[in-house]
Amino acid sequence: MRAFKDQHGVALPLGLFVLLVLVVALLVFVSMSGTEPQVSSNLSDTTRARYAADGGIEWAFDQLVLNQNWSNVLATNNGQMATNMALPGLAGSFGTFSVTVRNDDQAGDTQITGQPVDPGGPVTDTNEVVILTSAGSYNGVTRQIQQVVTHSNLLAPGALNLPGVGNNTIFSGNSFTISGNDTNLDDSPGAGIPGTCASSVSGIGTADVATETAVQGSLSPQQKDNVTGKPQSAGAGWGDNTIAPDPTLTPAAIAKFVNAVKPYADMSLQASGSSRLSLTNLGDSCGTNPNDANCWGTRSNPRIVYVSGTVDPAQAYYALSISGNSTGAGILIIEDGDLSITGDFRWEGIILVTGQYVGLRYGGGGNQTIYGGVVVNETQSANAEVEVDAAGNPKILYSCQAINNLRNMRRLFRLTSWREL
């Protein structure tokens, strides 16, 4: 018992045990201090590789904005847009990226894009939706990013387009012009400046044969001479032969375009019976202040203007009236309201009037010219009012130049569904 109670000699093994623990802890700390720089370096390399991949997405996005024939891009080099490309303005030692693009034609792509699968196959883009995959590399580390690119585009088949369920047209006099032949923005009567595209569109595009017949019946034989454009059958491109139905011209297509564009409008305005928009001399401030509320876009800086009206079955007022000497460029959308244009008016781009109980009226007292296209989309079948009332000297001239100027607006392109692979 005395031996067990005797604590003499305990200090040595206890000290050895503590020393062992300290040595182990020291070895752990030494090991950690040796691997910490490697972990930090790996994290830095991974981050820089991901940023390189992100830069590849941005670079490819710019290429798709500039080259809007995405079918050609899909068919070139099997969609390989870049291979080990250095970041713009930097040497390859700062990181490289490789980018491929493919069509959204594969099963399961709906879960990525949120839209039906493109029926065009691998190299034919029919819905202006593609999928980008970018691989960024830095110091032997590679990261991949995938994003969907979409383009909101309105493919109007005519200079004047009537896709809606109610299309009542009145053409007063014989001074109006509706032309689906490509017109240069710098052209003037007698100048003879050729358009930028060799193709033309219908003078008037309609939703169906019934609307085609109704529009043709609203024109006198003399007035039909003022409607020119792409012929729908053999013969001259004027009159009845250039008033043609198109299956792609539907209210659903118009609604899809409007819903995609209006959240990104440069200007959003509200109109009602008690708060009507009556504007004059639009564009007179563009030269000094292009961001002024009175500047509705220029050729070099087109704008998106959205006007929300109030459903008015009686069509007792115009949601938007434009008079004086006015100019603008871009996309003008009037939803659930009428548009009245008088005085001297020039617009480069698209004017779209859509919704319930809507209409477009050209008044006299000046010259009104639209380079690009006009869409009047009536969605209320019970409406018996006039959708297009053309009096005075209005001119609706298809212009490939004006349309392409809109297609280059970056706000019509979207990057969505970001994910890291």
Protein Blocks (a to p, Z undefined) as FASTA:
>chain_A
ZZmmpmghklmmmmmmmmmmmmmmmmmmmmmmmmmmmmmmmmmmmmmmmmmmmmmmmmmm
mmmmmmmclklmmmggghpabghiacehiafklopcdddddddfbghklmmnopacdfkb
jmlcfkopacddddddeehiacdddddddddddddfbfbdcfbfbdcdddehjkbccdfb
dcdfkbcehklpacfbfbdcdfbdcfblklmmmmmmmpcfklmmmpgcddfbecddehjl
lgccdfklcfklmmmmmmmmmmmcfbdcdddfklccddehehklmmmommbmklgcifkl
ccdddddddddfkopacfbacehjdddedjdddehiacddehjdddedddddedehiadd
ddehiacddehiacdddfbfkbcbdfbdcehjadcdddfklmmmmmmpmklpccehiacZ
Z
